[in-house]
Amino acid sequence: MSTKDDMIWASGHFLGENFPDDYDKWSEDKIYKFCEDHVWEMLEGADGEWLFDQIEHLAWSVREYVDSQK
């Protein structure tokens, strides 16, 4: 299970600015807009929903890996 901290950490791998602490209280539209507004140049033009999905996937994958190492 990924956590809010995992999502904030993972967002920095796709965005020039990590999600803020209160991102989880935002609407989906606001999250997607934040993703589009802060996307790395190499991913410019990517859809906000796609970016969020990639961030979420990375957060889940890393959490699963870390938990499996315990």
N, C-alpha and C positions, 0 to 999 in steps of 0.2 A: 504494500500500500504506500503510495507516495504521500508526502505531506506538503503542507503549504510552503515550508522552507525548501523542500525539494523543487517545487515549481518555481520559486523565486530564483534559486540557484540555476536551474535549467534554462530559465528565460534569458540569462546572460550569454548563453551559447548561440542564440539566434537574434537577440536584440542588443542595441547599443546601450540600453538602460534596463536594468532588471525590473521585474514587476515590483511595485511598492507593496508594503505590508497589508494594505487594505484591498488589494486587487480582488480577493475572493468575495468581496461584498459588491463588486461591480456587476452590471448587466453583461451578458455575452457580447452585445454590440460594443460596449465601452472597452472590453478586453480586446476584442478583435481590432478595434480602431487603434488602441495603444500599440498592439503588435505591428500594425501597418505603419504607424507613425515613427516607431523606434527600431524598425528592422535593419539588420546589417545591410550595407550597400550591396553585397554580393547576392542577397536575396530580395532586393528591391523589386516591388511589383507583386510579391507573393501575397496571396489572400490571407487576411487576418485569421480566419478560422483554420486554415491549413497550418499557419505558423503556430497557433495555440496547440493544435493536435501534435505537432512535432515536439513542442516544449513538454507537453504532457507525456508523450511517449518516452522521451529522454528521462524525465523525472521518475517514471515508473520503472524503467529499465535499470537505472542506477540504484534505486531503492531495492529492487529485487536482488541485484547483484550484491549489494552491501549486506543485506539481510542473510543471504545465502552463505556469506563468509564467516558468520558468527558461530 
